[in-house]
Amino acid sequence: MNYRMLIYLLSVILLIEAAFMLIPLLVAVIYGEPVLPFVITVGILVAVSLPGVLQKPKNTKIYAKEGFVTVAASWVLMSLFGALPFTLSGVIPNYFDAFFETCSGFSTTGASILKVIEGLPKGVLFWRSFTHWIGGMGVLVFMLAILPQGGHAIYLLRAEVPGPTKGKLVPKLRHTAIILYGIYIAMTAAETISLLIAGLPFYDALVTTFGTAGTGGFSVMNSSIAGYNNAAAEWIVAVFMLMFGINFNIYFFILIGKWRELLRNEEVRVYLSLAVVSVAIICIQTYNSFSSFGECIRSSFFQTASIISTSGFSTQDFNAWPGLTKMLLVFLMFTGSCAGSTAGGVKISRLLIVFKNTLREVKHMLHPRSVNTVRIDGDPVSEETVKSAVNYIALYITVLIASALAISVDGFSFETNFTGTLACLNNIGPGLGNVGPSGNYAGFSIFSKIVLSFDMLFGRLELMPLIILFSPSTWRKR
């Protein structure tokens, strides 16, 4: 383990967090709010990180282990320090609650313990939503975009970017990171401008876009997007939620004229097909609950886009919807979106690999001498990737069940415990029961909130980085 390089990278990450925090500090200044919570936090971050940044090691090489540890540790540390403005401002006095809220922000989950949001300081709410935007693309990707790194920095990208297929778009890793962030910023700007045209104030348009871009779902309204009572804004947010759930590589290929990549991408086809079918089923099931067919389509499309993209925004309390629609939403919570997007969930590409591998095993049982290969987009998938996908699903189910059992000590219903855990692990936010769109996670004990906080980080980093971080063998000298 290259400890000096590990300390250096973590110090850079914390310094970047301090720089990011200057933006909500400026927002607080603009609105005439107390800036001390941000000033103190920035001071602490600089004091902690500066010594490590100033002592860059001679050996800058990092390998897989350092990559996983750096990514996992950076997300935990960012959440620990990022919680300070909430506590210091008095918005969330309990630090464990603030840690939960911050983990929810950075992991782009959107689960909240706040019961009343409107009227809280705009600077603090800006930071709350801004954590979604930071966590959406990933702070390590941002670091790779602005700082030159060694040839082994690919391990950082692979450890942070979600999905079973991660790699470079162009030969130079830094250029890949710049392209990803360029697309991310362009889409963020496009949605913000669209919401301004739809009539939202600039502040609301920007923080809503942060929640959409990171597929997080934090809103500055008590009733989420429904609080604006703006049909145009709902359509805009819904479309962009779906867009941010698509692999960013696709947008790069479209920009360079390779439109066929979109058409031949099996994951995107399944993703959009699932969305269309789900909208149709939900609309049929809930039609009598709406005053018009147009409202039914809009609400069904919005909620489908919100759940399948793991954004978590809401315009309806789907807790009150029929059983079939709720089960469908739970299924969409599980699948999530595309690999290489800002969304959470198991990822459709991973489920496709496991499904096709299962079919292959069935064929092999019927025809033992046959040789079949798992293919995605017509290309063969390596056995290592297939094995990784199967192992991930098994590990995911283990963490899901263990976490749901752990938080059941609080005495909530099975529906609340299971969907709450599922919503946190898949970075969605709202579940069913007490944690539905009209509820929150405030009622859980500190123990359960800590479990769910790490579930959010587990989901965002896709399990392995945190498992490696806390594994004794990682730190054992050989």
matplotlib code that plots the C-alpha trace (Angstrom):
import matplotlib.pyplot as plt

x = [0.0, 1.4, 0.3, 1.9, 0.1, -3.1, -2.8, -2.0, -5.0, -7.4, -6.0, -6.6, -10.1, -10.8, -9.3, -11.6, -14.5, -13.4, -13.4, -16.8, -18.1, -17.2, -20.2, -22.9, -21.0, -21.4, -25.1, -25.4, -23.7, -26.1, -29.2, -27.8, -27.6, -25.0, -21.8, -20.0, -21.0, -19.4, -16.4, -15.6, -16.0, -13.8, -11.2, -11.3, -11.0, -8.1, -6.3, -6.7, -5.9, -3.1, -0.3, -0.9, -1.3, 2.0, 3.9, 3.4, 5.2, 7.9, 6.3, 2.9, 2.0, -1.3, -2.8, -6.2, -6.0, -5.0, -7.7, -10.5, -9.3, -8.9, -12.4, -14.1, -12.2, -12.8, -16.6, -16.7, -14.5, -16.4, -19.6, -18.1, -16.9, -19.8, -22.2, -20.7, -22.6, -25.9, -25.0, -23.2, -26.1, -28.6, -30.6, -29.8, -28.5, -27.8, -24.6, -25.6, -28.8, -26.5, -24.2, -27.3, -28.4, -24.9, -24.4, -27.8, -26.6, -23.2, -24.5, -27.4, -30.0, -32.3, -33.5, -34.1, -34.7, -36.0, -39.7, -40.0, -37.7, -39.3, -38.0, -34.6, -31.4, -30.9, -27.2, -27.6, -30.3, -28.0, -25.2, -27.7, -28.6, -25.1, -23.9, -26.1, -24.3, -20.9, -21.7, -23.4, -20.3, -18.0, -15.3, -12.5, -13.6, -13.5, -10.0, -8.8, -10.2, -8.3, -5.1, -2.5, -2.2, 0.0, -0.9, -2.4, -5.1, -7.5, -8.0, -9.6, -12.1, -13.0, -13.6, -15.9, -17.8, -20.8, -21.6, -19.9, -18.2, -15.9, -13.1, -11.6, -13.4, -10.2, -6.5, -5.8, -7.6, -7.6, -9.3, -12.0, -12.7, -12.9, -15.3, -17.5, -17.7, -18.1, -21.3, -22.4, -22.1, -23.7, -26.7, -26.9, -27.0, -29.6, -32.0, -31.5, -32.3, -35.3, -36.7, -36.1, -38.1, -40.8, -41.1, -39.1, -36.9, -33.2, -32.4, -35.1, -34.2, -30.6, -31.1, -33.7, -31.3, -28.6, -31.1, -31.9, -28.3, -27.1, -30.3, -30.7, -34.0, -33.5, -35.9, -36.3, -40.1, -41.8, -43.9, -41.0, -41.6, -45.4, -44.9, -44.3, -47.7, -46.0, -46.8, -44.1, -41.4, -42.6, -42.2, -38.7, -37.5, -39.0, -37.2, -33.9, -34.2, -34.4, -31.5, -29.2, -30.0, -28.4, -24.7, -22.7, -20.6, -23.7, -23.8, -20.1, -20.7, -23.7, -21.5, -18.9, -21.6, -21.8, -25.6, -25.6, -24.1, -27.4, -29.5, -27.3, -27.0, -29.0, -29.0, -30.5, -33.2, -34.2, -34.1, -36.4, -38.7, -39.1, -39.9, -42.6, -44.2, -44.2, -45.8, -48.6, -49.3, -49.3, -51.5, -54.0, -54.0, -54.3, -56.4, -59.4, -57.3, -56.7, -58.9, -57.7, -55.8, -53.1, -52.5, -52.5, -49.8, -47.7, -47.8, -47.2, -44.3, -42.8, -42.9, -41.6, -38.7, -38.0, -37.8, -36.1, -33.4, -33.2, -33.8, -36.5, -38.5, -42.2, -45.4, -47.7, -47.9, -47.5, -48.1, -51.8, -51.5, -52.8, -50.7, -49.6, -48.2, -46.3, -44.8, -43.8, -42.1, -40.2, -39.1, -37.8, -36.0, -34.1, -33.2, -32.1, -30.6, -27.7, -24.0, -21.9, -24.8, -25.2, -28.1, -28.0, -29.6, -28.2, -27.9, -29.7, -26.5, -25.6, -29.0, -28.9, -25.6, -27.0, -30.2, -28.3, -25.9, -28.9, -30.3, -26.9, -26.8, -30.3, -29.2, -26.1, -28.2, -30.4, -27.4, -24.3, -22.0, -23.2, -20.9, -22.7, -21.3, -23.0, -23.3, -24.2, -24.7, -23.6, -20.2, -19.0, -18.8, -15.8, -16.2, -14.6, -17.3, -20.1, -18.6, -18.3, -22.0, -23.2, -21.1, -22.3, -26.0, -25.3, -23.4, -26.0, -28.8, -26.8, -26.2, -29.9, -31.2, -28.7, -29.4, -33.2, -32.8, -30.6, -33.0, -36.0, -35.1, -36.9, -40.2, -41.4, -43.4, -41.8, -42.9, -41.1, -37.9, -37.5, -38.3, -36.4, -33.3, -33.9, -34.3, -31.1, -29.0, -30.2, -29.8, -33.5, -34.6, -38.4, -39.7, -43.1, -44.8, -43.3, -40.6, -42.9, -43.0, -45.0, -42.8, -39.1, -36.4, -36.5, -38.2, -35.4, -32.9, -29.3, -28.2, -30.5, -29.6, -25.9, -26.7, -28.7, -26.1, -23.5, -26.1, -26.2, -22.5, -22.4, -24.9, -23.2, -19.8, -21.3, -20.2, -16.6, -14.7, -16.2, -15.8, -12.2, -11.7, -13.0, -11.4, -8.5, -6.6, -6.4, -4.2, -2.2, 1.4, 2.7]
y = [0.0, 3.4, 5.2, 8.5, 8.7, 7.7, 10.5, 12.9, 12.0, 12.1, 15.6, 16.8, 15.5, 17.4, 20.5, 20.2, 19.8, 23.1, 24.8, 23.5, 24.8, 28.3, 28.3, 27.8, 30.3, 32.8, 32.0, 32.6, 36.0, 36.9, 36.1, 37.8, 34.6, 33.5, 32.4, 31.2, 27.5, 27.4, 29.5, 27.2, 24.0, 25.4, 26.3, 22.8, 21.2, 23.4, 22.8, 19.1, 18.8, 21.3, 19.5, 16.4, 18.3, 20.1, 16.9, 15.1, 11.7, 10.8, 7.5, 8.4, 5.0, 3.5, 0.1, -1.5, -1.7, 2.0, 2.9, 1.2, 2.5, 6.1, 6.2, 4.6, 6.7, 9.9, 9.4, 8.6, 11.6, 14.0, 13.0, 13.3, 16.9, 17.8, 17.3, 20.1, 23.0, 21.3, 20.9, 24.3, 26.2, 24.5, 23.2, 19.6, 19.8, 16.1, 15.2, 11.6, 13.0, 15.5, 12.7, 10.7, 13.8, 14.3, 10.7, 10.9, 14.0, 12.8, 9.3, 10.9, 9.1, 11.8, 10.2, 12.8, 13.3, 16.8, 17.3, 20.9, 22.3, 25.5, 28.4, 26.9, 28.9, 29.0, 28.6, 25.4, 24.0, 24.9, 22.9, 20.0, 19.9, 20.7, 17.5, 15.7, 17.3, 16.7, 13.0, 12.4, 12.4, 11.8, 13.9, 11.6, 12.0, 15.8, 15.5, 13.5, 16.2, 19.1, 17.4, 15.4, 11.9, 8.9, 6.1, 4.0, 6.5, 4.3, 2.4, 5.6, 5.8, 2.2, 2.2, 5.3, 5.1, 2.8, -0.2, -3.4, -1.7, 1.1, 2.4, 5.3, 7.1, 8.4, 7.2, 9.8, 9.3, 13.0, 13.7, 11.1, 12.8, 16.2, 14.9, 13.3, 16.5, 18.6, 16.6, 16.7, 20.5, 21.0, 18.9, 20.8, 24.1, 22.9, 21.8, 25.0, 27.2, 25.0, 25.4, 29.1, 29.3, 27.2, 29.9, 28.7, 31.2, 30.9, 29.5, 26.9, 26.0, 25.5, 23.4, 21.3, 20.7, 19.6, 17.0, 15.9, 15.8, 13.7, 11.7, 12.5, 14.1, 16.7, 19.6, 23.0, 22.4, 20.4, 18.5, 18.1, 19.1, 19.0, 22.2, 24.3, 23.3, 23.7, 21.1, 22.3, 22.0, 18.4, 17.4, 19.0, 17.3, 14.0, 14.0, 15.1, 12.4, 9.8, 11.4, 11.4, 7.7, 6.9, 5.9, 9.1, 7.3, 7.3, 11.1, 11.2, 8.9, 11.0, 14.2, 12.6, 11.4, 7.8, 7.6, 3.9, 3.4, 4.6, 2.3, -0.8, -0.3, -3.1, -1.6, 1.7, -0.1, -2.2, 0.9, 3.0, 0.0, -0.6, 3.1, 3.1, -0.2, 1.1, 4.4, 2.5, 0.1, 2.9, 5.1, 2.3, 1.4, 5.0, 6.6, 7.1, 9.1, 11.9, 14.7, 14.2, 11.8, 14.3, 14.6, 10.8, 10.5, 13.3, 11.9, 8.3, 9.4, 11.6, 8.9, 6.2, 8.4, 9.3, 5.8, 4.1, 6.8, 6.5, 10.3, 10.2, 13.3, 13.0, 14.7, 12.0, 10.0, 6.6, 5.0, 5.4, 3.8, 0.2, -2.8, -3.6, -0.1, -0.2, -3.6, -2.2, 0.7, -1.6, -3.6, -0.4, 0.5, -2.7, -2.5, 1.1, 2.7, 2.3, 1.7, 4.8, 7.2, 9.2, 6.8, 4.1, 0.6, -2.7, -1.5, -2.9, -4.1, -6.2, -7.7, -8.4, -10.3, -12.4, -13.1, -14.2, -16.3, -18.1, -18.8, -20.1, -22.4, -23.8, -24.4, -26.1, -28.4, -29.4, -29.6, -30.4, -30.3, -26.9, -23.9, -20.6, -17.2, -14.4, -11.4, -7.7, -5.5, -8.4, -8.5, -11.4, -10.7, -12.1, -14.9, -12.6, -9.9, -12.6, -13.9, -10.4, -9.6, -12.8, -12.2, -8.6, -9.7, -12.3, -9.7, -7.1, -9.4, -10.3, -6.6, -5.8, -8.6, -8.0, -4.2, -4.8, -7.2, -4.7, -1.8, -4.0, -3.5, -0.1, -1.9, -0.5, -2.5, -4.9, -2.6, 0.3, -1.6, -3.5, -0.6, 1.9, -0.3, -0.9, 2.8, 3.6, 0.8, 1.7, 5.5, 6.3, 8.0, 7.5, 4.0, 2.8, 3.0, 5.4, 6.4, 7.1, 10.4, 12.1, 10.6, 10.6, 8.7, 10.8, 8.1, 5.6, 5.2, 6.5, 2.9, 2.4, 5.8, 4.8, 1.4, 3.2, 5.9, 3.2, 1.5, 4.7, 4.7, 1.0, 1.6, 4.6, 2.9, -0.5, -2.4, -3.5, -0.2, 0.0, -3.7, -3.4, -0.3, -2.1, -5.5, -6.3, -8.0, -4.6, -3.2, -6.3, -6.1, -8.8]
z = [0.0, -1.0, 2.2, 1.3, -2.1, -0.3, 2.2, -0.6, -2.7, 0.2, 1.1, -2.4, -2.2, 1.0, -0.4, -3.4, -1.0, 0.7, -2.7, -3.5, -0.2, -1.1, -3.5, -0.9, 1.3, -1.5, -1.7, 2.0, 1.5, -1.3, 0.8, 3.9, 5.9, 8.5, 6.8, 9.9, 9.5, 6.1, 7.1, 10.0, 7.9, 5.1, 7.7, 9.2, 5.7, 4.7, 8.0, 7.7, 4.0, 3.4, 5.1, 3.0, -0.2, 0.3, 0.8, -2.6, -2.5, -5.0, -5.7, -7.2, -8.5, -7.4, -8.1, -7.7, -3.9, -3.5, -6.0, -4.1, -0.7, -2.0, -3.5, -0.4, 2.1, 0.2, 0.1, 3.9, 4.7, 2.5, 4.2, 7.7, 7.0, 4.7, 7.6, 9.6, 8.0, 8.8, 12.5, 12.9, 11.3, 13.7, 10.7, 11.8, 15.4, 15.8, 14.0, 13.1, 11.4, 9.6, 8.5, 7.2, 5.2, 3.8, 2.9, 1.2, -0.7, -1.9, -2.7, -4.7, -2.7, -1.6, 1.6, 4.3, 8.0, 7.5, 8.0, 7.0, 4.3, 3.1, 5.2, 6.0, 5.1, 1.3, 1.7, 3.6, 1.2, -1.7, -0.2, 0.5, -3.2, -4.5, -2.8, -5.3, -8.3, -6.8, -6.1, -9.4, -11.6, -8.7, -7.1, -8.1, -11.8, -11.2, -9.7, -12.7, -15.0, -13.3, -12.1, -14.1, -12.8, -13.4, -15.8, -13.0, -12.3, -14.2, -11.0, -9.5, -12.4, -12.3, -8.5, -8.7, -11.9, -11.5, -13.7, -15.0, -18.0, -17.2, -19.4, -21.3, -24.1, -25.5, -25.0, -22.2, -19.0, -18.1, -21.4, -20.7, -17.3, -19.0, -21.7, -19.0, -16.9, -20.1, -21.0, -17.4, -17.2, -20.6, -19.6, -16.2, -18.0, -20.5, -17.8, -15.7, -18.7, -19.6, -16.0, -16.1, -19.4, -17.6, -15.0, -12.0, -10.2, -10.8, -7.4, -7.6, -11.2, -10.2, -7.1, -8.8, -11.6, -9.1, -7.9, -11.4, -12.7, -9.8, -9.9, -6.2, -5.6, -2.9, -3.3, -1.6, -1.5, 1.2, -1.4, -3.9, -7.5, -6.9, -4.8, -7.9, -9.4, -12.8, -15.5, -17.8, -15.1, -14.4, -18.0, -18.2, -15.0, -16.0, -19.4, -17.9, -15.2, -18.0, -19.8, -16.8, -16.4, -19.7, -20.1, -20.7, -23.3, -25.5, -25.5, -26.4, -29.4, -30.5, -30.3, -32.6, -35.1, -34.1, -33.8, -34.3, -30.9, -29.4, -31.6, -31.0, -27.3, -25.7, -22.2, -23.4, -25.4, -22.4, -20.2, -22.4, -23.1, -19.3, -18.9, -21.7, -20.4, -16.8, -17.8, -19.6, -16.7, -14.1, -16.2, -16.7, -13.0, -11.7, -14.4, -12.1, -9.6, -12.0, -13.5, -17.0, -19.2, -19.8, -16.0, -15.7, -18.4, -17.0, -13.4, -14.6, -16.7, -14.0, -11.3, -13.6, -14.7, -11.1, -9.9, -12.8, -12.8, -9.0, -8.7, -6.1, -7.0, -6.6, -7.8, -6.3, -3.1, -4.8, -1.3, -2.1, -5.5, -6.3, -5.2, -8.8, -9.4, -6.1, -6.9, -10.3, -8.7, -6.3, -9.4, -11.0, -7.8, -8.1, -11.8, -11.7, -14.9, -17.2, -16.3, -16.7, -15.7, -12.6, -11.5, -8.9, -8.8, -9.8, -13.4, -16.4, -18.1, -15.1, -15.0, -18.7, -18.2, -15.4, -17.2, -20.4, -18.3, -16.7, -20.2, -21.2, -18.2, -19.1, -22.7, -21.4, -19.2, -22.2, -24.6, -22.6, -25.6, -26.9, -26.5, -25.9, -25.2, -23.3, -25.7, -25.1, -28.1, -30.2, -28.6, -26.4, -22.7, -20.9, -18.3, -15.8, -16.3, -16.1, -12.9, -11.5, -12.3, -10.7, -7.6, -7.4, -7.4, -4.6, -2.5, -3.1, -1.9, 1.2, 2.1, 1.4, 3.7, 6.4, 6.5, 6.5, 9.4, 11.2, 11.0, 11.9, 15.6, 15.4, 15.1, 11.8, 9.3, 6.8, 4.0, 5.6, 6.5, 3.2, 0.8, 3.0, 2.8, -0.9, -1.5, 0.3, -1.2, -4.7, -4.1, -4.7, -1.5, -1.0, -0.4, 0.8, 4.2, 6.6, 4.1, 1.2, -0.7, 2.1, 4.9, 5.8, 7.7, 10.9, 13.0, 12.7, 15.6, 15.3, 14.8, 11.9, 10.4, 10.5, 8.8, 6.1, 5.7, 4.8, 2.6, 0.6, 0.2, -0.5, -3.3, -4.9, -4.9, -5.8, -2.6, -3.2, -2.4, 1.1, 1.7, 0.7, 2.9, 6.0, 5.2, 7.6, 4.8, 3.0, 5.8, 6.5, 5.6, 3.2]

ax = plt.figure().add_subplot(projection="3d")
ax.plot(x, y, z, "-o")
ax.set_aspect("equal")
plt.show()
